[in-house]
Amino acid sequence: MSEGELKKNIKLYPSYRAFAYDFLFLWTISILYLTEVKGLSYSQVIFLDSIFMISTFALQIPITKLIKKIGRVPAARVASILWLAFAFIYLFGEGFVIFLLANILYGIGNAIRNITDIEILSLSLKKLKRKKEFSQVEGKGMFMYNIIEAITCILAGYLYEFVSPYAPIIGTVICCGISVILSFLIKDPIDDDIEELELSQEEENKSKREPSYKALFKRPFVIAMIIFCFACSGISCVQNSLAKIYMQDIKIPAYVFGYIFCGLKLISAFTYKYEFKYELRKGVRSLIIFSIMLIVAYTANGIIYAINPTSVVSITLIMLMFVGQQVARSSYRISIKNYINTCSTKNALSKTLTLYSMADGLGYACMTMFTSMVLEISNNSFVAANLALVGVMAIPLIVGVTLFVRALIKSYITRCTVIIKDLE
C-alpha cells in the first residue's frame, strides 16, 4: 500500500469514526421514541441495551477470528451495513421481539468495530512510523463524533417535538448510510500480494509466540484490568438512559432534551480531545479520580431526587452530576485503551484488547439487565435505579481500580511511559 493511501486513511479516519462510532440522532430521543411511539416500557428499553451488549460479549472471540479470515476493512463494511439495518428496523419495526433482533445486529456490528477500527488506524500509523499519534487521531475522531452528536441532539429534539417522532430516526438512517459510504473509502493498510504473504508469515510466527487466553488469565495486570473494566462499565453504562428517565419524570419537553444532551456531548467531545493532557499530569491516579466521580455522582443523584426532584436547586445539582458522569465515562474509555496499548506486550496486545472488550461488554450487559429489573420492581424509580447501581457496583469498582493501578505500577513500570512520568 502506498504512502499516499496510508495518509488518506489517516485523514479519512476521524470522519469515518465520527459517523461509525454510534447512532447519531437516535439516542437523544430513544426512550421517548420507544415508549411513546413503539409502546415499550422503561424496563424493556433498558433490557434492549443488555441484549446489545450480551451479543457483543458472546460473539467477540468468534468475530475476532472471522475478521482475521475476511480482513479488517471488509468486516468494517459488514458492521456498517448491519447498523444501517438496525436503523431501518427502528424506523419501521413494531413489537419488542423485532427490536431485540435489531439490538443483536447492533451487538454484532459493535463486536466487529471493537477490533477493526482500532487496528485500521493503528496499522496505518505504524506503516508511516507515526505510531505515537494514535491517541491524537483517535481523540480527533471522537471529538468530531461528539460535536456532530451535539448538533444532532438539538435537531432530534426539535424534529421529534415539532415535525414527527419518526424524523430523527430518518436522520439516523441517513447517517448510517454515510457510514457505509465512508467504510468503502477506507483501504486496508495491508492489501497487496507481497504484504499479504508477509502478514500470513508474521501471523503464523506470532501464533507460536502469542499467549493463550488461559495464560493471560494468570497475569495480575489482565485480571485487574478485567475486574476494573467490568465494574467501571457496569456502573456507568446506563447513565444516558437514566438521564432520559429523569427528564421524562420531571416533564421536560423533548426539544429541551436536545439542548441538554447537546451540552453533555460537547463536554464529552472536549474531554476526549484533552483528556490525555490531564492523564500526563495525574498518571494512574486519574483512574481513581474517575471512579470516585462515578460513585459520588450516582449516589448524589439518587439522594437529591428523593428529597425534591423538581426544585431549581435539585435540577441544577443533578445536571452537574450528569456532567461528572459524562466526564468520568469519556475519560475512562480513553485512559484504559491507552494503558492497555502502552503496557501490554506486542504478542499479547490483540487478545488483551479482546478481553477488555468482553469485560466492558459483560459489565454493561449485566448492569443494564439489573437496572431493567430494578425499574420493573420499583415502578420505574429513578432513585432506586441510581442507588441500586451504587450498592451493587461500588465495592467491585473500588477493588478493581485499586488492583489495576497496583498492577500497572508494579508490573509495567519499565514499559509504561505515562506511569514513569507520573512517578518521577
C-alpha positions in Angstrom: 0.0 0.0 0.0 1.4 3.4 -1.0 2.3 6.1 1.4 -0.4 8.4 -0.1 -3.1 5.8 0.5 -2.0 5.4 4.1 -2.1 9.1 4.6 -5.5 9.2 3.1 -6.6 6.5 5.5 -5.5 8.7 8.5 -7.0 11.8 7.0 -10.3 10.0 6.4 -10.4 8.1 9.7 -11.7 10.8 12.0 -14.7 11.4 9.7 -15.3 7.7 9.5 -15.0 7.3 13.2 -17.5 10.2 13.7 -20.2 8.5 11.7 -19.3 4.9 12.6 -18.9 5.2 16.4 -22.6 5.2 17.4 -26.0 6.2 16.2 -26.5 9.9 15.6 -29.9 11.5 16.2 -31.3 8.3 17.8 -30.1 8.3 21.4 -31.3 11.7 22.4 -34.9 10.6 21.9 -34.6 6.8 22.1 -36.5 6.3 25.3 -39.2 8.8 24.3 -39.5 7.1 20.9 -39.6 3.6 22.1 -42.0 4.2 25.0 -44.3 6.8 23.4 -44.3 5.7 19.8 -43.5 2.0 19.9 -45.2 1.3 23.2 -42.3 -0.3 25.1 -41.8 0.1 28.9 -38.7 1.7 30.6 -37.6 -1.8 31.7 -37.9 -3.2 28.2 -35.9 -0.3 26.7 -33.0 -0.8 29.1 -33.3 -4.6 28.6 -32.6 -4.0 24.9 -29.3 -2.4 25.9 -28.3 -5.6 27.8 -29.2 -7.7 24.7 -26.9 -5.5 22.6 -24.0 -5.9 24.9 -24.7 -9.6 25.6 -24.4 -10.1 21.8 -21.1 -8.2 21.7 -19.7 -10.2 24.6 -20.8 -13.6 23.4 -19.6 -13.1 19.9 -16.3 -11.1 20.5 -13.9 -14.1 20.2 -15.6 -15.8 17.2 -15.9 -12.5 15.4 -12.2 -11.7 16.1 -11.4 -15.0 14.3 -13.7 -14.1 11.4 -12.1 -10.7 11.0 -8.7 -12.5 10.5 -10.2 -14.6 7.7 -12.1 -11.9 5.7 -9.9 -8.9 6.5 -10.4 -5.7 8.6 -11.9 -3.4 6.0 -14.5 -6.0 4.6 -15.5 -6.7 8.2 -15.9 -2.9 8.9 -18.1 -2.7 5.9 -20.3 -5.5 7.2 -20.6 -3.7 10.5 -21.7 -0.5 8.7 -24.4 -2.4 6.8 -25.6 -4.2 9.9 -26.0 -0.8 11.7 -27.9 0.5 8.7 -30.3 -2.5 9.0 -30.6 -1.6 12.7 -31.7 1.9 11.9 -34.3 0.7 9.3 -35.7 -1.7 11.9 -36.1 1.1 14.4 -37.9 3.2 11.8 -40.3 0.5 10.6 -40.3 -2.2 13.3 -43.2 -3.0 15.7 -43.1 -5.1 18.8 -40.5 -5.9 21.4 -39.1 -9.0 19.6 -38.2 -7.1 16.4 -36.3 -4.6 18.5 -34.5 -7.5 20.2 -33.3 -8.6 16.7 -32.2 -5.0 15.9 -30.1 -4.9 19.1 -28.5 -8.2 18.2 -27.4 -6.8 14.9 -26.1 -3.7 16.8 -24.1 -6.0 19.1 -22.6 -7.9 16.1 -21.6 -4.7 14.4 -20.1 -3.4 17.7 -18.1 -6.6 18.2 -16.6 -6.1 14.8 -15.8 -2.4 15.3 -14.1 -3.1 18.6 -11.4 -4.8 16.6 -11.4 -3.4 13.1 -11.4 0.4 13.7 -8.6 0.4 16.1 -6.5 -2.0 14.0 -7.0 0.0 10.8 -5.8 3.2 12.4 -3.0 1.6 14.4 -1.6 -0.3 11.4 -1.8 2.7 9.1 0.1 4.8 11.6 2.6 2.1 12.2 3.5 1.7 8.5 4.0 5.5 8.3 6.1 5.3 11.5 3.7 7.6 13.3 2.5 5.1 15.9 2.7 7.7 18.7 -0.1 9.7 17.1 -2.7 7.1 17.9 -4.3 8.9 20.8 -4.4 12.2 19.0 -6.0 10.8 15.8 -8.5 8.6 17.8 -9.2 11.6 20.0 -9.9 13.8 17.0 -12.3 11.2 15.6 -14.2 11.1 19.0 -14.1 14.9 19.2 -15.8 15.1 15.8 -18.3 12.4 16.7 -19.4 14.3 19.9 -19.5 17.7 18.1 -21.8 16.2 15.4 -23.8 14.4 18.0 -24.2 17.6 20.0 -25.7 19.3 16.9 -28.0 16.3 16.1 -29.1 16.2 19.8 -30.7 19.7 19.3 -32.1 18.7 15.9 -33.5 15.4 17.2 -35.4 17.1 20.0 -37.0 19.7 17.7 -37.7 17.2 15.0 -39.4 14.9 17.5 -41.4 17.6 19.1 -42.4 19.8 16.2 -42.1 17.7 13.0 -42.6 14.0 13.6 -41.4 11.4 16.1 -40.1 9.5 13.1 -38.0 12.3 11.7 -35.0 11.8 14.0 -34.9 8.1 13.0 -34.8 9.1 9.4 -31.8 11.2 10.3 -30.2 8.1 11.9 -30.8 6.1 8.7 -29.1 8.9 6.7 -26.0 9.0 9.0 -25.7 5.2 8.9 -25.8 5.4 5.1 -22.9 7.9 5.2 -21.0 5.5 7.5 -21.5 2.7 4.8 -20.1 5.0 2.1 -17.1 6.0 4.3 -16.3 2.4 5.1 -15.9 1.7 1.3 -13.5 4.7 1.0 -11.2 3.3 3.8 -8.4 1.0 2.5 -6.9 -2.0 4.3 -3.3 -1.0 5.3 -2.2 -4.4 4.0 -3.8 -5.1 0.6 -1.2 -6.4 -1.9 0.0 -9.9 -2.5 3.5 -9.4 -1.1 2.3 -7.7 2.1 -0.5 -10.4 2.5 2.2 -13.1 2.3 4.4 -11.3 4.8 1.4 -10.8 7.1 0.5 -14.5 6.8 4.0 -15.5 7.7 4.0 -13.0 10.6 0.7 -14.2 11.9 2.0 -17.8 11.7 5.1 -16.9 13.7 3.0 -14.7 16.0 0.6 -17.6 16.8 3.6 -19.6 18.1 4.6 -16.9 20.5 1.2 -15.5 21.3 0.0 -16.3 24.8 -3.3 -18.3 25.2 -6.3 -16.8 27.0 -5.6 -19.3 29.8 -2.1 -17.9 30.2 -3.3 -14.3 30.1 -5.7 -15.0 33.0 -2.7 -15.9 35.1 -1.3 -12.3 34.7 -2.1 -9.9 37.5 -2.4 -7.0 35.0 -5.0 -8.8 32.9 -7.1 -10.0 35.9 -7.0 -6.5 37.4 -8.0 -4.9 34.1 -10.9 -7.3 33.6 -12.3 -6.6 37.1 -11.9 -2.8 36.7 -13.4 -2.7 33.2 -16.3 -4.8 34.2 -17.0 -2.6 37.3 -16.4 0.7 35.6 -18.5 -0.1 32.5 -21.2 -1.6 34.8 -21.7 1.5 36.9 -21.5 4.0 34.0 -23.4 2.0 31.3 -26.9 3.3 31.9 -26.1 7.0 32.5 -27.8 8.3 29.4 -30.9 6.1 29.9 -31.3 7.2 33.5 -30.8 10.8 32.5 -33.7 10.5 30.0 -35.9 8.8 32.5 -35.2 11.6 35.0 -36.1 14.3 32.4 -39.3 12.5 31.4 -40.2 12.2 35.1 -40.0 16.0 35.6 -41.8 16.6 32.3 -39.0 18.3 30.4 -40.2 18.8 26.7 -38.5 16.7 24.0 -36.8 19.7 22.3 -35.2 20.7 25.7 -33.7 17.1 25.7 -31.8 18.2 22.7 -30.2 21.2 24.4 -29.3 19.2 27.5 -27.7 16.3 25.6 -26.0 18.8 23.2 -24.3 20.2 26.3 -23.3 16.8 27.6 -21.9 15.8 24.2 -19.9 19.0 23.9 -18.4 18.2 27.3 -17.7 14.7 26.2 -16.1 16.0 23.0 -13.6 18.2 24.8 -13.0 15.5 27.4 -11.9 13.1 24.6 -9.8 15.7 23.0 -7.9 16.9 26.1 -8.0 14.0 28.5 -4.5 12.9 27.6 -3.1 16.1 29.0 -4.8 15.6 32.3 -3.6 12.0 32.3 0.0 13.1 31.7 -0.2 15.2 34.9 -2.1 12.8 37.1 -0.9 9.4 35.6 -2.6 6.4 37.1 -4.2 8.5 39.8 -6.6 9.7 37.1 -8.3 6.2 37.1 -9.0 6.5 40.8 -10.4 10.0 40.4 -12.8 8.9 37.5 -14.0 6.0 39.7 -14.8 8.3 42.6 -16.6 10.7 40.3 -18.9 7.9 39.1 -19.8 6.7 42.6 -20.4 10.2 44.0 -22.5 11.3 41.0 -24.8 8.3 41.1 -25.2 8.4 44.9 -25.9 12.2 44.9 -28.5 11.9 42.1 -30.5 9.3 44.0 -30.4 11.3 47.2 -31.2 14.6 45.6 -34.1 13.2 43.6 -35.5 11.5 46.7 -35.6 14.9 48.6 -37.0 17.2 45.9 -36.7 16.3 42.2 -38.3 19.4 40.7 -36.8 22.3 42.6 -34.4 24.5 40.7 -31.5 23.7 43.1 -32.2 19.9 42.7 -32.3 20.1 38.9 -29.1 22.1 38.8 -27.3 19.7 41.1 -28.5 16.6 39.2 -27.4 18.1 35.9 -24.0 18.8 37.4 -23.8 15.1 38.4 -24.7 14.2 34.9 -21.7 16.3 33.7 -19.4 14.5 36.2 -20.6 11.1 35.0 -20.1 12.1 31.3 -16.5 13.3 32.0 -15.6 10.2 34.0 -17.1 7.8 31.5 -15.4 9.5 28.5 -12.0 9.8 30.3 -12.1 6.2 31.3 -12.6 4.9 27.7 -9.6 6.9 26.5 -7.3 6.0 29.5 -8.0 2.3 29.6 -7.1 1.8 25.9 -4.0 3.9 26.3 -2.8 1.9 29.2 -3.6 -1.4 27.5 -1.9 -0.4 24.3 1.2 1.0 26.1 1.6 -1.6 28.8 0.8 -4.9 27.0 3.5 -6.8 25.2 3.2 -6.9 21.4 2.3 -10.6 21.2 -0.4 -10.2 23.9 -2.0 -7.0 22.7 -4.7 -8.4 20.4 -6.0 -10.9 22.9 -5.8 -8.4 25.8 -7.9 -5.9 23.8 -10.4 -8.7 23.2 -10.6 -9.4 26.9 -11.0 -5.7 27.6 -13.9 -5.5 25.1 -15.5 -8.6 26.7 -15.2 -7.4 30.3 -16.5 -4.0 29.2 -19.4 -5.6 27.4 -20.2 -8.0 30.2 -20.3 -5.3 32.8 -22.6 -3.2 30.5 -24.9 -6.2 29.9 -25.2 -7.3 33.5 -25.9 -3.9 34.8 -28.4 -2.9 32.1 -30.3 -6.1 32.8 -30.0 -5.5 36.6 -31.3 -1.9 36.1 -34.1 -3.1 34.0 -35.2 -5.5 36.8 -34.9 -2.7 39.4 -37.0 -0.4 37.3 -39.6 -3.1 36.8 -39.9 -3.9 40.5 -39.7 -0.3 41.7 -42.3 1.0 39.2 -39.6 2.9 37.2 -38.0 4.6 40.2 -35.0 6.8 39.2 -33.9 6.8 42.9 -34.0 3.0 43.2 -32.0 2.6 39.9 -29.2 5.0 40.9 -28.8 3.7 44.5 -29.1 0.1 43.4 -26.2 0.6 40.9 -24.0 2.1 43.5 -24.9 -0.5 46.1 -24.0 -3.4 43.8 -21.0 -1.9 41.9 -19.2 0.5 44.3 -17.1 -2.2 46.1 -16.2 -4.0 42.8 -15.2 -0.7 41.3 -13.0 0.3 44.3 -11.4 -3.1 44.3 -11.0 -3.1 40.6 -9.3 0.3 40.3 -7.0 -0.5 43.3 -5.9 -3.7 41.8 -5.5 -2.2 38.3 -3.4 0.8 39.5 -1.2 -1.5 41.6 -0.7 -3.9 38.6 0.2 -1.0 36.3 2.8 0.4 38.7 4.3 -2.9 39.9 4.3 -5.0 36.7 4.6 -2.5 33.9 6.7 0.4 35.2 9.6 -0.4 32.9 7.3 -0.2 29.8 4.6 2.3 30.6 6.0 5.8 29.9 3.0 7.5 31.4 3.5 5.8 34.7 7.2 6.5 34.7 6.4 10.2 34.1 3.9 10.1 36.9 6.3 8.7 39.4 9.2 11.0 38.6 
